């Protein structure tokens, strides 16, 4: 997929603050500091499009990025970071849930997993929660450049086993090397433009 344009449109904390409906949307979900912003920047081929931070929990709003004036990538707040105040974390799930349950044209969720981390109960719960909204889920193992080939294969096998996925359901991605970029674009294109 050729990227002609990619731009940040706005941040929102409720469905009423989202950009006008009418274009397909794909949401990015994952733990805090899993690499959602880096993934957006690598996909778009533009450093700095999405703000990155070494401090987990910085994304506290739903951030909308318009790709090729055709569809939105929506960066949802990360989950699971203890330093973010509990009240703020508790507000994210209802905000995100209201958005996902709205009548917007949300085609899929891209579920990002840090390849360096063990897959735990919260990841299994999140994939079940997303399934409750009827969303197709594309699973992406991020930070692939940080692991050896064998360690990455082991993490992929763990994800398949614990999350009930097939080989085709997991994309290996590195924002540093670009590994998995084309494969992820093909999946996004099939979910948004070709439908």
C-alpha positions as CSV (number, residue, x, y, z in Angstrom):
1,X,0.0,0.0,0.0
2,X,1.4,3.4,-1.0
3,X,1.1,6.1,1.6
4,X,0.3,9.4,0.0
5,X,-0.7,11.2,3.1
6,X,-0.8,10.6,6.9
7,X,-1.9,13.3,9.4
8,X,-2.9,13.7,13.0
9,X,-6.5,14.9,13.1
10,X,-7.5,15.1,16.8
11,X,-7.6,13.7,20.2
12,X,-10.8,12.7,21.9
13,X,-12.0,11.5,25.3
14,X,-15.5,10.6,24.2
15,X,-17.3,9.5,21.0
16,X,-18.7,13.0,20.7
17,X,-15.3,14.5,20.3
18,X,-14.2,12.0,17.5
19,X,-13.8,13.3,14.0
20,X,-17.0,13.0,11.9
21,X,-17.9,9.4,11.1
22,X,-17.9,8.2,7.5
23,X,-14.5,6.6,7.1
24,X,-13.4,3.1,8.2
25,X,-11.4,3.0,11.4
26,X,-8.8,0.6,12.8
27,X,-7.9,0.8,16.5
28,X,-4.5,0.1,18.0
29,X,-4.6,-1.5,21.5
30,X,-1.9,-2.8,23.8
31,X,-0.1,-2.2,27.0
32,X,1.5,1.1,27.8
33,X,4.9,1.4,26.1
34,X,4.2,-1.5,23.7
35,X,5.2,0.8,20.7
36,X,1.9,2.0,19.3
37,X,3.3,5.5,18.5
38,X,6.5,4.0,16.9
39,X,4.3,1.6,14.9
40,X,2.2,4.5,13.5
41,X,5.4,6.5,12.6
42,X,6.9,3.5,10.8
43,X,3.7,2.7,9.0
44,X,3.3,6.3,7.8
45,X,7.0,6.7,7.1
46,X,7.0,9.9,9.1
47,X,9.0,10.4,12.3
48,X,7.2,12.5,14.8
49,X,3.7,12.0,13.4
50,X,2.7,10.2,16.6
51,X,4.5,11.5,19.8
52,X,6.6,8.8,21.3
53,X,7.7,8.7,25.0
54,X,9.9,6.6,27.2
55,X,7.4,7.1,30.0
56,X,4.6,4.5,29.8
57,X,1.1,5.7,30.0
58,X,1.5,9.0,28.1
59,X,-1.3,8.3,25.7
60,X,-4.4,9.2,27.7
61,X,-6.8,10.1,24.8
62,X,-8.0,8.4,21.6
63,X,-5.7,9.9,18.9
64,X,-7.0,9.8,15.3
65,X,-4.6,9.7,12.3
66,X,-6.1,10.0,8.8
67,X,-4.3,7.8,6.2
68,X,-4.6,8.6,2.5
69,X,-7.8,10.5,3.3
70,X,-9.4,7.0,3.3
71,X,-9.3,5.6,6.8
72,X,-8.3,6.3,10.4
73,X,-5.8,4.6,12.6
74,X,-7.0,5.3,16.2
75,X,-4.4,5.0,18.9
76,X,-6.2,4.1,22.1
77,X,-4.7,4.6,25.6
78,X,-2.4,1.9,26.8
79,X,-3.3,-0.3,29.7
80,X,-1.6,-1.9,32.6
81,X,0.9,0.6,33.8
82,X,0.9,1.1,37.6
83,X,2.3,4.6,37.7
84,X,-0.7,6.0,36.0
85,X,-3.2,7.1,38.6
86,X,-5.9,4.5,39.3
87,X,-8.7,6.9,38.7
88,X,-7.3,7.8,35.3
89,X,-6.9,4.1,34.4
90,X,-10.4,3.4,35.5
91,X,-11.7,6.1,33.2
92,X,-10.0,4.7,30.1
93,X,-12.0,1.5,29.9
94,X,-15.4,3.2,29.9
95,X,-14.1,5.8,27.4
96,X,-12.7,3.1,25.1
97,X,-15.7,0.9,25.6
98,X,-18.2,3.6,24.6
99,X,-16.1,4.4,21.5
100,X,-15.9,0.7,20.5
101,X,-19.7,0.2,21.1
102,X,-20.6,3.3,19.1
103,X,-22.0,3.2,15.6
104,X,-18.7,4.2,14.0
105,X,-17.3,2.1,11.2
106,X,-14.6,0.3,13.3
107,X,-13.3,-2.5,11.1
108,X,-10.7,-4.1,13.3
109,X,-8.4,-3.9,16.3
110,X,-4.7,-4.2,15.9
111,X,-3.6,-5.8,19.2
112,X,0.1,-5.0,20.0
113,X,2.2,-7.3,22.2
114,X,5.7,-6.5,23.2
115,X,7.7,-9.5,22.0
116,X,10.0,-9.2,25.1
117,X,7.2,-9.6,27.6
118,X,5.5,-12.8,28.7
119,X,1.8,-12.9,27.6
120,X,-0.3,-12.8,30.7
121,X,-3.9,-12.9,31.9
122,X,-4.5,-9.3,31.1
123,X,-3.7,-9.9,27.4
124,X,-6.0,-12.9,27.3
125,X,-8.8,-10.8,28.9
126,X,-8.2,-7.9,26.5
127,X,-8.5,-10.1,23.4
128,X,-11.8,-11.5,24.9
129,X,-13.0,-8.0,25.6
130,X,-12.3,-6.9,22.0
131,X,-14.1,-10.0,20.7
132,X,-17.2,-8.9,22.6
133,X,-17.4,-5.9,20.3
134,X,-17.4,-8.2,17.2
135,X,-14.1,-6.8,16.0
136,X,-11.6,-8.7,13.9
137,X,-8.3,-8.7,15.7
138,X,-4.9,-8.5,14.0
139,X,-2.2,-9.5,16.5
140,X,1.2,-7.8,16.2
141,X,4.4,-8.7,18.1
142,X,6.3,-5.5,18.4
143,X,10.0,-4.8,19.1
144,X,11.0,-7.9,17.2
145,X,14.5,-6.4,16.7
146,X,15.1,-6.8,20.4
147,X,15.0,-10.6,20.4
148,X,16.9,-13.4,18.7
149,X,15.2,-15.4,16.0
150,X,14.7,-18.4,18.4
151,X,13.3,-16.2,21.2
152,X,10.9,-14.6,18.8
153,X,9.7,-17.9,17.5
154,X,9.1,-19.0,21.1
155,X,7.1,-15.9,21.9
156,X,5.1,-16.3,18.7
157,X,4.3,-19.9,19.7
158,X,3.2,-18.7,23.2
159,X,0.9,-16.1,21.6
160,X,-0.6,-18.7,19.3
161,X,-1.2,-21.1,22.2
162,X,-2.5,-18.6,24.9
163,X,-4.6,-16.4,22.5
164,X,-5.8,-19.2,20.3
165,X,-4.3,-17.8,17.1
166,X,-3.1,-19.4,13.9
167,X,0.2,-18.6,12.1
168,X,-1.5,-16.1,9.8
169,X,-2.9,-14.3,12.8
170,X,0.4,-12.9,14.1
171,X,2.5,-10.3,12.4
172,X,6.1,-9.8,13.6
173,X,6.9,-6.1,13.6
174,X,9.9,-3.8,14.2
175,X,9.6,-0.1,14.1
176,X,13.5,0.0,13.9
177,X,14.0,-2.3,10.9
178,X,10.6,-2.1,9.2
179,X,10.1,-5.8,9.5
180,X,6.4,-6.6,9.1
181,X,5.5,-3.2,7.8
182,X,4.3,-4.4,4.4
183,X,2.4,-7.4,5.9
184,X,0.6,-5.1,8.3
185,X,-0.3,-2.6,5.5
186,X,-1.7,-5.4,3.5
187,X,-3.9,-6.5,6.4
188,X,-5.0,-2.9,7.0
189,X,-5.7,-2.3,3.3
190,X,-7.8,-5.5,3.1
191,X,-9.8,-4.4,6.2
192,X,-10.5,-0.8,5.2
193,X,-10.1,0.0,1.5
194,X,-11.0,-3.2,-0.2
195,X,-14.1,-4.0,1.8
